[in-house]
Each structure stands twice: as structure tokens, then as C-alpha cells.
Amino acid sequence: MSSFQRFMGGSPGQVLLRLVVLSFIVGIILSALGLSPMDIIDKVQQLIMRVWNMGFGAIEWIWRYFLLGAVIVVPLWIIIRLFNMGSGRG
């Protein structure tokens, strides 16, 4: 397997197919929750404007949320990588 395929997680065709299926499933879930693509874009724009308007106070705000998320994401990522390495996929 080439380094590009390793980076992608498989052949480009397989990865594309997985992304299409996953996008479809996530789209169904978000639709059931009453969200639209424009809602998400509006919320991102509002977030950017809130951060911009907060100035330097935003740096602390962003850092706290980053750390809060990292406490969950980083250990999960390490566990997944270790399981993948143990199964020879990684």
C-alpha cells in the first residue's frame, strides 16, 4: 500500500464511496434534527463574528473549549490507533 493510500485509509475509490455513504447518513440525521446546510453556515458565521467581537478574550474562550474537547478526543484517538495497530491495520 502506498503512503498516499495509507494516508487516505484505502484506495481513493473506496474512500470516496465511504465518504458518500457517511455523508448521506449524516445528512439524514441532521435533517431529522431540523438542520439545514444554511443553518450550519449561519452558525459558523455567528461564531466567527462572536470571536472577532470578543477580541483577546476570545483566545481564552477558544483555548478552554479546545482543552475541553481535547480531553476526550486525544485519548480516544490514541486508543483507536492502538487497537488498529494491534489488529495490523495501522
PyMOL Python script that loads the backbone (N, CA, C, O; Angstrom):
from pymol import cmd

cmd.read_pdbstr("""\
ATOM      1  N   MET A   1       0.850  -1.173   0.000  1.00  0.00           N
ATOM      2  CA  MET A   1       0.000   0.000   0.000  1.00  0.00           C
ATOM      3  C   MET A   1       0.897   1.239   0.000  1.00  0.00           C
ATOM      4  O   MET A   1       1.836   1.329   0.791  1.00  0.00           O
ATOM      5  N   SER A   2       0.608   2.185  -0.883  1.00  0.00           N
ATOM      6  CA  SER A   2       1.427   3.386  -0.980  1.00  0.00           C
ATOM      7  C   SER A   2       1.161   4.300   0.213  1.00  0.00           C
ATOM      8  O   SER A   2       0.170   4.145   0.927  1.00  0.00           O
ATOM      9  N   SER A   3       2.068   5.255   0.413  1.00  0.00           N
ATOM     10  CA  SER A   3       1.891   6.175   1.540  1.00  0.00           C
ATOM     11  C   SER A   3       0.641   7.027   1.348  1.00  0.00           C
ATOM     12  O   SER A   3      -0.001   7.407   2.327  1.00  0.00           O
ATOM     13  N   PHE A   4       0.287   7.333   0.100  1.00  0.00           N
ATOM     14  CA  PHE A   4      -0.938   8.095  -0.166  1.00  0.00           C
ATOM     15  C   PHE A   4      -2.161   7.286   0.238  1.00  0.00           C
ATOM     16  O   PHE A   4      -3.077   7.811   0.870  1.00  0.00           O
ATOM     17  N   GLN A   5      -2.176   6.009  -0.125  1.00  0.00           N
ATOM     18  CA  GLN A   5      -3.303   5.156   0.244  1.00  0.00           C
ATOM     19  C   GLN A   5      -3.367   4.969   1.757  1.00  0.00           C
ATOM     20  O   GLN A   5      -4.454   4.923   2.331  1.00  0.00           O
ATOM     21  N   ARG A   6      -2.210   4.860   2.403  1.00  0.00           N
ATOM     22  CA  ARG A   6      -2.185   4.751   3.861  1.00  0.00           C
ATOM     23  C   ARG A   6      -2.763   6.017   4.489  1.00  0.00           C
ATOM     24  O   ARG A   6      -3.534   5.951   5.447  1.00  0.00           O
ATOM     25  N   PHE A   7      -2.382   7.170   3.936  1.00  0.00           N
ATOM     26  CA  PHE A   7      -2.888   8.441   4.438  1.00  0.00           C
ATOM     27  C   PHE A   7      -4.401   8.529   4.250  1.00  0.00           C
ATOM     28  O   PHE A   7      -5.118   8.966   5.151  1.00  0.00           O
ATOM     29  N   MET A   8      -4.883   8.113   3.080  1.00  0.00           N
ATOM     30  CA  MET A   8      -6.312   8.193   2.770  1.00  0.00           C
ATOM     31  C   MET A   8      -7.124   7.149   3.540  1.00  0.00           C
ATOM     32  O   MET A   8      -8.317   7.344   3.776  1.00  0.00           O
ATOM     33  N   GLY A   9      -6.494   6.056   3.929  1.00  0.00           N
ATOM     34  CA  GLY A   9      -7.211   4.991   4.628  1.00  0.00           C
ATOM     35  C   GLY A   9      -7.693   3.915   3.675  1.00  0.00           C
ATOM     36  O   GLY A   9      -8.574   3.133   4.031  1.00  0.00           O
ATOM     37  N   GLY A  10      -7.146   3.857   2.491  1.00  0.00           N
ATOM     38  CA  GLY A  10      -7.530   2.869   1.486  1.00  0.00           C
ATOM     39  C   GLY A  10      -7.395   3.470   0.105  1.00  0.00           C
ATOM     40  O   GLY A  10      -6.828   4.550  -0.064  1.00  0.00           O
ATOM     41  N   SER A  11      -7.918   2.763  -0.881  1.00  0.00           N
ATOM     42  CA  SER A  11      -7.840   3.285  -2.248  1.00  0.00           C
ATOM     43  C   SER A  11      -8.777   4.482  -2.374  1.00  0.00           C
ATOM     44  O   SER A  11      -9.788   4.548  -1.674  1.00  0.00           O
ATOM     45  N   PRO A  12      -8.457   5.430  -3.257  1.00  0.00           N
ATOM     46  CA  PRO A  12      -9.303   6.621  -3.407  1.00  0.00           C
ATOM     47  C   PRO A  12     -10.758   6.285  -3.711  1.00  0.00           C
ATOM     48  O   PRO A  12     -11.655   6.974  -3.223  1.00  0.00           O
ATOM     49  N   GLY A  13     -11.015   5.260  -4.493  1.00  0.00           N
ATOM     50  CA  GLY A  13     -12.390   4.876  -4.814  1.00  0.00           C
ATOM     51  C   GLY A  13     -13.149   4.401  -3.586  1.00  0.00           C
ATOM     52  O   GLY A  13     -14.300   4.783  -3.374  1.00  0.00           O
ATOM     53  N   GLN A  14     -12.501   3.566  -2.776  1.00  0.00           N
ATOM     54  CA  GLN A  14     -13.134   3.072  -1.552  1.00  0.00           C
ATOM     55  C   GLN A  14     -13.399   4.209  -0.577  1.00  0.00           C
ATOM     56  O   GLN A  14     -14.463   4.277   0.037  1.00  0.00           O
ATOM     57  N   VAL A  15     -12.431   5.095  -0.442  1.00  0.00           N
ATOM     58  CA  VAL A  15     -12.580   6.226   0.474  1.00  0.00           C
ATOM     59  C   VAL A  15     -13.712   7.130  -0.001  1.00  0.00           C
ATOM     60  O   VAL A  15     -14.523   7.585   0.805  1.00  0.00           O
ATOM     61  N   LEU A  16     -13.769   7.389  -1.292  1.00  0.00           N
ATOM     62  CA  LEU A  16     -14.837   8.225  -1.845  1.00  0.00           C
ATOM     63  C   LEU A  16     -16.203   7.598  -1.582  1.00  0.00           C
ATOM     64  O   LEU A  16     -17.137   8.293  -1.180  1.00  0.00           O
ATOM     65  N   LEU A  17     -16.324   6.301  -1.804  1.00  0.00           N
ATOM     66  CA  LEU A  17     -17.587   5.612  -1.565  1.00  0.00           C
ATOM     67  C   LEU A  17     -17.981   5.693  -0.084  1.00  0.00           C
ATOM     68  O   LEU A  17     -19.141   5.950   0.237  1.00  0.00           O
ATOM     69  N   ARG A  18     -17.012   5.473   0.818  1.00  0.00           N
ATOM     70  CA  ARG A  18     -17.298   5.576   2.252  1.00  0.00           C
ATOM     71  C   ARG A  18     -17.745   6.978   2.627  1.00  0.00           C
ATOM     72  O   ARG A  18     -18.675   7.143   3.416  1.00  0.00           O
ATOM     73  N   LEU A  19     -17.084   8.002   2.062  1.00  0.00           N
ATOM     74  CA  LEU A  19     -17.453   9.379   2.366  1.00  0.00           C
ATOM     75  C   LEU A  19     -18.845   9.712   1.851  1.00  0.00           C
ATOM     76  O   LEU A  19     -19.593  10.431   2.513  1.00  0.00           O
ATOM     77  N   VAL A  20     -19.200   9.197   0.677  1.00  0.00           N
ATOM     78  CA  VAL A  20     -20.538   9.439   0.127  1.00  0.00           C
ATOM     79  C   VAL A  20     -21.591   8.811   1.031  1.00  0.00           C
ATOM     80  O   VAL A  20     -22.578   9.462   1.373  1.00  0.00           O
ATOM     81  N   VAL A  21     -21.393   7.559   1.420  1.00  0.00           N
ATOM     82  CA  VAL A  21     -22.360   6.865   2.268  1.00  0.00           C
ATOM     83  C   VAL A  21     -22.464   7.553   3.627  1.00  0.00           C
ATOM     84  O   VAL A  21     -23.568   7.783   4.120  1.00  0.00           O
ATOM     85  N   LEU A  22     -21.322   7.884   4.237  1.00  0.00           N
ATOM     86  CA  LEU A  22     -21.324   8.541   5.534  1.00  0.00           C
ATOM     87  C   LEU A  22     -21.987   9.917   5.449  1.00  0.00           C
ATOM     88  O   LEU A  22     -22.734  10.298   6.350  1.00  0.00           O
ATOM     89  N   SER A  23     -21.724  10.656   4.385  1.00  0.00           N
ATOM     90  CA  SER A  23     -22.347  11.968   4.201  1.00  0.00           C
ATOM     91  C   SER A  23     -23.861  11.838   4.087  1.00  0.00           C
ATOM     92  O   SER A  23     -24.601  12.661   4.626  1.00  0.00           O
ATOM     93  N   PHE A  24     -24.315  10.816   3.393  1.00  0.00           N
ATOM     94  CA  PHE A  24     -25.751  10.579   3.241  1.00  0.00           C
ATOM     95  C   PHE A  24     -26.392  10.286   4.599  1.00  0.00           C
ATOM     96  O   PHE A  24     -27.446  10.832   4.925  1.00  0.00           O
ATOM     97  N   ILE A  25     -25.750   9.425   5.384  1.00  0.00           N
ATOM     98  CA  ILE A  25     -26.278   9.058   6.698  1.00  0.00           C
ATOM     99  C   ILE A  25     -26.304  10.275   7.629  1.00  0.00           C
ATOM    100  O   ILE A  25     -27.301  10.515   8.310  1.00  0.00           O
ATOM    101  N   VAL A  26     -25.216  11.034   7.656  1.00  0.00           N
ATOM    102  CA  VAL A  26     -25.166  12.233   8.495  1.00  0.00           C
ATOM    103  C   VAL A  26     -26.204  13.242   8.025  1.00  0.00           C
ATOM    104  O   VAL A  26     -26.819  13.921   8.848  1.00  0.00           O
ATOM    105  N   GLY A  27     -26.411  13.352   6.705  1.00  0.00           N
ATOM    106  CA  GLY A  27     -27.430  14.248   6.167  1.00  0.00           C
ATOM    107  C   GLY A  27     -28.824  13.876   6.645  1.00  0.00           C
ATOM    108  O   GLY A  27     -29.622  14.752   6.981  1.00  0.00           O
ATOM    109  N   ILE A  28     -29.122  12.582   6.678  1.00  0.00           N
ATOM    110  CA  ILE A  28     -30.426  12.119   7.173  1.00  0.00           C
ATOM    111  C   ILE A  28     -30.584  12.494   8.649  1.00  0.00           C
ATOM    112  O   ILE A  28     -31.640  12.973   9.062  1.00  0.00           O
ATOM    113  N   ILE A  29     -29.532  12.275   9.439  1.00  0.00           N
ATOM    114  CA  ILE A  29     -29.593  12.576  10.876  1.00  0.00           C
ATOM    115  C   ILE A  29     -29.782  14.079  11.101  1.00  0.00           C
ATOM    116  O   ILE A  29     -30.620  14.488  11.904  1.00  0.00           O
ATOM    117  N   LEU A  30     -28.999  14.900  10.387  1.00  0.00           N
ATOM    118  CA  LEU A  30     -29.115  16.348  10.556  1.00  0.00           C
ATOM    119  C   LEU A  30     -30.481  16.847  10.108  1.00  0.00           C
ATOM    120  O   LEU A  30     -31.039  17.759  10.719  1.00  0.00           O
ATOM    121  N   SER A  31     -31.023  16.261   9.049  1.00  0.00           N
ATOM    122  CA  SER A  31     -32.355  16.635   8.587  1.00  0.00           C
ATOM    123  C   SER A  31     -33.402  16.285   9.635  1.00  0.00           C
ATOM    124  O   SER A  31     -34.331  17.056   9.875  1.00  0.00           O
ATOM    125  N   ALA A  32     -33.249  15.115  10.261  1.00  0.00           N
ATOM    126  CA  ALA A  32     -34.184  14.711  11.316  1.00  0.00           C
ATOM    127  C   ALA A  32     -34.112  15.656  12.503  1.00  0.00           C
ATOM    128  O   ALA A  32     -35.101  15.833  13.216  1.00  0.00           O
ATOM    129  N   LEU A  33     -32.953  16.264  12.723  1.00  0.00           N
ATOM    130  CA  LEU A  33     -32.779  17.225  13.805  1.00  0.00           C
ATOM    131  C   LEU A  33     -33.238  18.627  13.402  1.00  0.00           C
ATOM    132  O   LEU A  33     -33.206  19.556  14.209  1.00  0.00           O
ATOM    133  N   GLY A  34     -33.664  18.768  12.148  1.00  0.00           N
ATOM    134  CA  GLY A  34     -34.169  20.055  11.678  1.00  0.00           C
ATOM    135  C   GLY A  34     -33.098  21.028  11.254  1.00  0.00           C
ATOM    136  O   GLY A  34     -33.338  22.235  11.229  1.00  0.00           O
ATOM    137  N   LEU A  35     -31.915  20.531  10.917  1.00  0.00           N
ATOM    138  CA  LEU A  35     -30.820  21.401  10.486  1.00  0.00           C
ATOM    139  C   LEU A  35     -30.683  21.378   8.970  1.00  0.00           C
ATOM    140  O   LEU A  35     -30.926  20.362   8.318  1.00  0.00           O
ATOM    141  N   SER A  36     -30.295  22.508   8.435  1.00  0.00           N
ATOM    142  CA  SER A  36     -30.015  22.595   7.005  1.00  0.00           C
ATOM    143  C   SER A  36     -28.577  23.082   6.821  1.00  0.00           C
ATOM    144  O   SER A  36     -27.978  23.604   7.760  1.00  0.00           O
ATOM    145  N   PRO A  37     -28.018  22.916   5.621  1.00  0.00           N
ATOM    146  CA  PRO A  37     -26.662  23.415   5.389  1.00  0.00           C
ATOM    147  C   PRO A  37     -26.536  24.916   5.684  1.00  0.00           C
ATOM    148  O   PRO A  37     -25.515  25.364   6.207  1.00  0.00           O
ATOM    149  N   MET A  38     -27.570  25.684   5.351  1.00  0.00           N
ATOM    150  CA  MET A  38     -27.509  27.127   5.600  1.00  0.00           C
ATOM    151  C   MET A  38     -27.515  27.424   7.106  1.00  0.00           C
ATOM    152  O   MET A  38     -26.880  28.383   7.544  1.00  0.00           O
ATOM    153  N   ASP A  39     -28.226  26.611   7.902  1.00  0.00           N
ATOM    154  CA  ASP A  39     -28.205  26.792   9.356  1.00  0.00           C
ATOM    155  C   ASP A  39     -26.784  26.638   9.887  1.00  0.00           C
ATOM    156  O   ASP A  39     -26.330  27.425  10.717  1.00  0.00           O
ATOM    157  N   ILE A  40     -26.098  25.624   9.402  1.00  0.00           N
ATOM    158  CA  ILE A  40     -24.731  25.354   9.858  1.00  0.00           C
ATOM    159  C   ILE A  40     -23.809  26.489   9.439  1.00  0.00           C
ATOM    160  O   ILE A  40     -22.989  26.946  10.235  1.00  0.00           O
ATOM    161  N   ILE A  41     -23.933  26.952   8.192  1.00  0.00           N
ATOM    162  CA  ILE A  41     -23.096  28.063   7.713  1.00  0.00           C
ATOM    163  C   ILE A  41     -23.383  29.316   8.528  1.00  0.00           C
ATOM    164  O   ILE A  41     -22.453  30.028   8.906  1.00  0.00           O
ATOM    165  N   ASP A  42     -24.660  29.599   8.806  1.00  0.00           N
ATOM    166  CA  ASP A  42     -25.019  30.769   9.616  1.00  0.00           C
ATOM    167  C   ASP A  42     -24.407  30.686  11.010  1.00  0.00           C
ATOM    168  O   ASP A  42     -23.896  31.679  11.527  1.00  0.00           O
ATOM    169  N   LYS A  43     -24.459  29.495  11.621  1.00  0.00           N
ATOM    170  CA  LYS A  43     -23.905  29.322  12.968  1.00  0.00           C
ATOM    171  C   LYS A  43     -22.385  29.519  12.967  1.00  0.00           C
ATOM    172  O   LYS A  43     -21.831  30.105  13.897  1.00  0.00           O
ATOM    173  N   VAL A  44     -21.719  29.029  11.926  1.00  0.00           N
ATOM    174  CA  VAL A  44     -20.267  29.221  11.827  1.00  0.00           C
ATOM    175  C   VAL A  44     -19.951  30.703  11.669  1.00  0.00           C
ATOM    176  O   VAL A  44     -19.017  31.208  12.292  1.00  0.00           O
ATOM    177  N   GLN A  45     -20.725  31.405  10.838  1.00  0.00           N
ATOM    178  CA  GLN A  45     -20.519  32.843  10.668  1.00  0.00           C
ATOM    179  C   GLN A  45     -20.747  33.581  11.984  1.00  0.00           C
ATOM    180  O   GLN A  45     -19.985  34.484  12.331  1.00  0.00           O
ATOM    181  N   GLN A  46     -21.797  33.200  12.721  1.00  0.00           N
ATOM    182  CA  GLN A  46     -22.057  33.824  14.013  1.00  0.00           C
ATOM    183  C   GLN A  46     -20.913  33.568  14.990  1.00  0.00           C
ATOM    184  O   GLN A  46     -20.523  34.456  15.750  1.00  0.00           O
ATOM    185  N   LEU A  47     -20.378  32.344  14.964  1.00  0.00           N
ATOM    186  CA  LEU A  47     -19.248  32.010  15.824  1.00  0.00           C
ATOM    187  C   LEU A  47     -18.043  32.883  15.496  1.00  0.00           C
ATOM    188  O   LEU A  47     -17.396  33.421  16.394  1.00  0.00           O
ATOM    189  N   ILE A  48     -17.748  33.021  14.214  1.00  0.00           N
ATOM    190  CA  ILE A  48     -16.602  33.840  13.796  1.00  0.00           C
ATOM    191  C   ILE A  48     -16.799  35.289  14.220  1.00  0.00           C
ATOM    192  O   ILE A  48     -15.865  35.924  14.711  1.00  0.00           O
ATOM    193  N   MET A  49     -18.009  35.817  14.034  1.00  0.00           N
ATOM    194  CA  MET A  49     -18.274  37.201  14.428  1.00  0.00           C
ATOM    195  C   MET A  49     -18.184  37.364  15.943  1.00  0.00           C
ATOM    196  O   MET A  49     -17.676  38.378  16.422  1.00  0.00           O
ATOM    197  N   ARG A  50     -18.669  36.382  16.703  1.00  0.00           N
ATOM    198  CA  ARG A  50     -18.588  36.455  18.166  1.00  0.00           C
ATOM    199  C   ARG A  50     -17.130  36.476  18.601  1.00  0.00           C
ATOM    200  O   ARG A  50     -16.743  37.266  19.462  1.00  0.00           O
ATOM    201  N   VAL A  51     -16.321  35.604  18.000  1.00  0.00           N
ATOM    202  CA  VAL A  51     -14.902  35.560  18.337  1.00  0.00           C
ATOM    203  C   VAL A  51     -14.236  36.880  17.963  1.00  0.00           C
ATOM    204  O   VAL A  51     -13.446  37.417  18.739  1.00  0.00           O
ATOM    205  N   TRP A  52     -14.546  37.401  16.793  1.00  0.00           N
ATOM    206  CA  TRP A  52     -13.960  38.668  16.329  1.00  0.00           C
ATOM    207  C   TRP A  52     -14.328  39.803  17.284  1.00  0.00           C
ATOM    208  O   TRP A  52     -13.479  40.617  17.647  1.00  0.00           O
ATOM    209  N   ASN A  53     -15.588  39.851  17.685  1.00  0.00           N
ATOM    210  CA  ASN A  53     -16.052  40.927  18.561  1.00  0.00           C
ATOM    211  C   ASN A  53     -15.512  40.805  19.985  1.00  0.00           C
ATOM    212  O   ASN A  53     -15.405  41.803  20.698  1.00  0.00           O
ATOM    213  N   MET A  54     -15.178  39.603  20.392  1.00  0.00           N
ATOM    214  CA  MET A  54     -14.659  39.409  21.746  1.00  0.00           C
ATOM    215  C   MET A  54     -13.198  39.830  21.867  1.00  0.00           C
ATOM    216  O   MET A  54     -12.726  40.103  22.971  1.00  0.00           O
ATOM    217  N   GLY A  55     -12.488  39.887  20.765  1.00  0.00           N
ATOM    218  CA  GLY A  55     -11.087  40.289  20.807  1.00  0.00           C
ATOM    219  C   GLY A  55     -10.230  39.276  21.533  1.00  0.00           C
ATOM    220  O   GLY A  55     -10.354  38.070  21.317  1.00  0.00           O
ATOM    221  N   PHE A  56      -9.343  39.782  22.411  1.00  0.00           N
ATOM    222  CA  PHE A  56      -8.392  38.903  23.084  1.00  0.00           C
ATOM    223  C   PHE A  56      -9.053  37.978  24.096  1.00  0.00           C
ATOM    224  O   PHE A  56      -8.491  36.933  24.426  1.00  0.00           O
ATOM    225  N   GLY A  57     -10.227  38.334  24.594  1.00  0.00           N
ATOM    226  CA  GLY A  57     -10.950  37.440  25.482  1.00  0.00           C
ATOM    227  C   GLY A  57     -11.332  36.156  24.771  1.00  0.00           C
ATOM    228  O   GLY A  57     -11.544  35.121  25.403  1.00  0.00           O
ATOM    229  N   ALA A  58     -11.417  36.234  23.449  1.00  0.00           N
ATOM    230  CA  ALA A  58     -11.769  35.061  22.661  1.00  0.00           C
ATOM    231  C   ALA A  58     -10.673  34.005  22.705  1.00  0.00           C
ATOM    232  O   ALA A  58     -10.950  32.810  22.608  1.00  0.00           O
ATOM    233  N   ILE A  59      -9.443  34.443  22.851  1.00  0.00           N
ATOM    234  CA  ILE A  59      -8.337  33.479  22.881  1.00  0.00           C
ATOM    235  C   ILE A  59      -8.501  32.542  24.074  1.00  0.00           C
ATOM    236  O   ILE A  59      -8.329  31.330  23.946  1.00  0.00           O
ATOM    237  N   GLU A  60      -8.832  33.107  25.235  1.00  0.00           N
ATOM    238  CA  GLU A  60      -9.052  32.267  26.413  1.00  0.00           C
ATOM    239  C   GLU A  60     -10.273  31.375  26.219  1.00  0.00           C
ATOM    240  O   GLU A  60     -10.250  30.202  26.594  1.00  0.00           O
ATOM    241  N   TRP A  61     -11.339  31.922  25.637  1.00  0.00           N
ATOM    242  CA  TRP A  61     -12.572  31.191  25.382  1.00  0.00           C
ATOM    243  C   TRP A  61     -12.305  30.009  24.453  1.00  0.00           C
ATOM    244  O   TRP A  61     -12.749  28.892  24.719  1.00  0.00           O
ATOM    245  N   ILE A  62     -11.582  30.256  23.368  1.00  0.00           N
ATOM    246  CA  ILE A  62     -11.247  29.204  22.395  1.00  0.00           C
ATOM    247  C   ILE A  62     -10.354  28.156  23.056  1.00  0.00           C
ATOM    248  O   ILE A  62     -10.558  26.958  22.862  1.00  0.00           O
ATOM    249  N   TRP A  63      -9.375  28.594  23.828  1.00  0.00           N
ATOM    250  CA  TRP A  63      -8.451  27.673  24.484  1.00  0.00           C
ATOM    251  C   TRP A  63      -9.187  26.735  25.433  1.00  0.00           C
ATOM    252  O   TRP A  63      -8.891  25.541  25.471  1.00  0.00           O
ATOM    253  N   ARG A  64     -10.147  27.261  26.202  1.00  0.00           N
ATOM    254  CA  ARG A  64     -10.914  26.422  27.126  1.00  0.00           C
ATOM    255  C   ARG A  64     -11.707  25.361  26.378  1.00  0.00           C
ATOM    256  O   ARG A  64     -11.728  24.198  26.783  1.00  0.00           O
ATOM    257  N   TYR A  65     -12.362  25.755  25.285  1.00  0.00           N
ATOM    258  CA  TYR A  65     -13.126  24.776  24.508  1.00  0.00           C
ATOM    259  C   TYR A  65     -12.202  23.757  23.851  1.00  0.00           C
ATOM    260  O   TYR A  65     -12.535  22.574  23.777  1.00  0.00           O
ATOM    261  N   PHE A  66     -11.053  24.205  23.379  1.00  0.00           N
ATOM    262  CA  PHE A  66     -10.082  23.292  22.788  1.00  0.00           C
ATOM    263  C   PHE A  66      -9.643  22.246  23.813  1.00  0.00           C
ATOM    264  O   PHE A  66      -9.630  21.049  23.525  1.00  0.00           O
ATOM    265  N   LEU A  67      -9.287  22.708  25.003  1.00  0.00           N
ATOM    266  CA  LEU A  67      -8.845  21.774  26.039  1.00  0.00           C
ATOM    267  C   LEU A  67      -9.959  20.829  26.447  1.00  0.00           C
ATOM    268  O   LEU A  67      -9.722  19.640  26.661  1.00  0.00           O
ATOM    269  N   LEU A  68     -11.180  21.354  26.557  1.00  0.00           N
ATOM    270  CA  LEU A  68     -12.316  20.517  26.916  1.00  0.00           C
ATOM    271  C   LEU A  68     -12.520  19.406  25.891  1.00  0.00           C
ATOM    272  O   LEU A  68     -12.743  18.254  26.265  1.00  0.00           O
ATOM    273  N   GLY A  69     -12.449  19.732  24.618  1.00  0.00           N
ATOM    274  CA  GLY A  69     -12.593  18.724  23.566  1.00  0.00           C
ATOM    275  C   GLY A  69     -11.411  17.778  23.501  1.00  0.00           C
ATOM    276  O   GLY A  69     -11.575  16.579  23.273  1.00  0.00           O
ATOM    277  N   ALA A  70     -10.210  18.324  23.703  1.00  0.00           N
ATOM    278  CA  ALA A  70      -9.001  17.502  23.608  1.00  0.00           C
ATOM    279  C   ALA A  70      -8.944  16.443  24.690  1.00  0.00           C
ATOM    280  O   ALA A  70      -8.363  15.378  24.483  1.00  0.00           O
ATOM    281  N   VAL A  71      -9.537  16.717  25.838  1.00  0.00           N
ATOM    282  CA  VAL A  71      -9.558  15.741  26.931  1.00  0.00           C
ATOM    283  C   VAL A  71     -10.276  14.466  26.495  1.00  0.00           C
ATOM    284  O   VAL A  71      -9.956  13.379  26.976  1.00  0.00           O
ATOM    285  N   ILE A  72     -11.232  14.588  25.600  1.00  0.00           N
ATOM    286  CA  ILE A  72     -11.965  13.427  25.097  1.00  0.00           C
ATOM    287  C   ILE A  72     -11.342  12.901  23.807  1.00  0.00           C
ATOM    288  O   ILE A  72     -11.117  11.699  23.667  1.00  0.00           O
ATOM    289  N   VAL A  73     -11.066  13.801  22.870  1.00  0.00           N
ATOM    290  CA  VAL A  73     -10.635  13.399  21.528  1.00  0.00           C
ATOM    291  C   VAL A  73      -9.271  12.723  21.526  1.00  0.00           C
ATOM    292  O   VAL A  73      -9.111  11.676  20.899  1.00  0.00           O
ATOM    293  N   VAL A  74      -8.299  13.285  22.203  1.00  0.00           N
ATOM    294  CA  VAL A  74      -6.932  12.742  22.142  1.00  0.00           C
ATOM    295  C   VAL A  74      -6.853  11.333  22.733  1.00  0.00           C
ATOM    296  O   VAL A  74      -6.289  10.450  22.087  1.00  0.00           O
ATOM    297  N   PRO A  75      -7.391  11.081  23.929  1.00  0.00           N
ATOM    298  CA  PRO A  75      -7.337   9.695  24.432  1.00  0.00           C
ATOM    299  C   PRO A  75      -8.082   8.710  23.526  1.00  0.00           C
ATOM    300  O   PRO A  75      -7.607   7.595  23.307  1.00  0.00           O
ATOM    301  N   LEU A  76      -9.246   9.112  22.997  1.00  0.00           N
ATOM    302  CA  LEU A  76      -9.965   8.218  22.077  1.00  0.00           C
ATOM    303  C   LEU A  76      -9.133   7.926  20.834  1.00  0.00           C
ATOM    304  O   LEU A  76      -9.089   6.788  20.367  1.00  0.00           O
ATOM    305  N   TRP A  77      -8.476   8.945  20.301  1.00  0.00           N
ATOM    306  CA  TRP A  77      -7.636   8.762  19.116  1.00  0.00           C
ATOM    307  C   TRP A  77      -6.493   7.793  19.429  1.00  0.00           C
ATOM    308  O   TRP A  77      -6.186   6.912  18.626  1.00  0.00           O
ATOM    309  N   ILE A  78      -5.871   7.956  20.586  1.00  0.00           N
ATOM    310  CA  ILE A  78      -4.769   7.057  20.967  1.00  0.00           C
ATOM    311  C   ILE A  78      -5.274   5.627  21.106  1.00  0.00           C
ATOM    312  O   ILE A  78      -4.625   4.692  20.636  1.00  0.00           O
ATOM    313  N   ILE A  79      -6.428   5.449  21.746  1.00  0.00           N
ATOM    314  CA  ILE A  79      -6.987   4.107  21.912  1.00  0.00           C
ATOM    315  C   ILE A  79      -7.298   3.474  20.561  1.00  0.00           C
ATOM    316  O   ILE A  79      -6.985   2.305  20.336  1.00  0.00           O
ATOM    317  N   ILE A  80      -7.909   4.235  19.668  1.00  0.00           N
ATOM    318  CA  ILE A  80      -8.237   3.713  18.334  1.00  0.00           C
ATOM    319  C   ILE A  80      -6.973   3.340  17.583  1.00  0.00           C
ATOM    320  O   ILE A  80      -6.916   2.286  16.949  1.00  0.00           O
ATOM    321  N   ARG A  81      -5.953   4.197  17.649  1.00  0.00           N
ATOM    322  CA  ARG A  81      -4.688   3.883  16.956  1.00  0.00           C
ATOM    323  C   ARG A  81      -4.053   2.617  17.536  1.00  0.00           C
ATOM    324  O   ARG A  81      -3.524   1.796  16.787  1.00  0.00           O
ATOM    325  N   LEU A  82      -4.099   2.451  18.863  1.00  0.00           N
ATOM    326  CA  LEU A  82      -3.517   1.258  19.470  1.00  0.00           C
ATOM    327  C   LEU A  82      -4.268   0.005  19.066  1.00  0.00           C
ATOM    328  O   LEU A  82      -3.646  -1.020  18.784  1.00  0.00           O
ATOM    329  N   PHE A  83      -5.604   0.065  19.032  1.00  0.00           N
ATOM    330  CA  PHE A  83      -6.397  -1.082  18.579  1.00  0.00           C
ATOM    331  C   PHE A  83      -6.108  -1.402  17.117  1.00  0.00           C
ATOM    332  O   PHE A  83      -5.992  -2.570  16.747  1.00  0.00           O
ATOM    333  N   ASN A  84      -5.991  -0.366  16.282  1.00  0.00           N
ATOM    334  CA  ASN A  84      -5.681  -0.585  14.866  1.00  0.00           C
ATOM    335  C   ASN A  84      -4.290  -1.170  14.701  1.00  0.00           C
ATOM    336  O   ASN A  84      -4.080  -2.017  13.834  1.00  0.00           O
ATOM    337  N   MET A  85      -3.345  -0.740  15.507  1.00  0.00           N
ATOM    338  CA  MET A  85      -2.005  -1.283  15.410  1.00  0.00           C
ATOM    339  C   MET A  85      -2.000  -2.747  15.830  1.00  0.00           C
ATOM    340  O   MET A  85      -1.317  -3.571  15.222  1.00  0.00           O
ATOM    341  N   GLY A  86      -2.764  -3.068  16.870  1.00  0.00           N
ATOM    342  CA  GLY A  86      -2.835  -4.442  17.348  1.00  0.00           C
ATOM    343  C   GLY A  86      -3.483  -5.373  16.351  1.00  0.00           C
ATOM    344  O   GLY A  86      -3.158  -6.559  16.301  1.00  0.00           O
ATOM    345  N   SER A  87      -4.409  -4.841  15.546  1.00  0.00           N
ATOM    346  CA  SER A  87      -5.070  -5.694  14.547  1.00  0.00           C
ATOM    347  C   SER A  87      -4.338  -5.678  13.201  1.00  0.00           C
ATOM    348  O   SER A  87      -4.782  -6.307  12.240  1.00  0.00           O
ATOM    349  N   GLY A  88      -3.210  -4.953  13.140  1.00  0.00           N
ATOM    350  CA  GLY A  88      -2.410  -4.935  11.919  1.00  0.00           C
ATOM    351  C   GLY A  88      -2.911  -4.001  10.845  1.00  0.00           C
ATOM    352  O   GLY A  88      -2.466  -4.086   9.701  1.00  0.00           O
ATOM    353  N   ARG A  89      -3.837  -3.101  11.188  1.00  0.00           N
ATOM    354  CA  ARG A  89      -4.404  -2.181  10.205  1.00  0.00           C
ATOM    355  C   ARG A  89      -3.736  -0.824  10.237  1.00  0.00           C
ATOM    356  O   ARG A  89      -4.107   0.046   9.448  1.00  0.00           O
ATOM    357  N   GLY A  90      -2.796  -0.606  11.086  1.00  0.00           N
ATOM    358  CA  GLY A  90      -2.376   0.648  11.272  1.00  0.00           C
ATOM    359  C   GLY A  90      -1.311   1.459  11.138  1.00  0.00           C
ATOM    360  O   GLY A  90      -1.391   2.642  11.466  1.00  0.00           O
TER     361      GLY A  90
END
""", "prot")
cmd.dss("prot")
cmd.show_as("cartoon", "prot")
cmd.util.cbc("prot")
cmd.orient("prot")
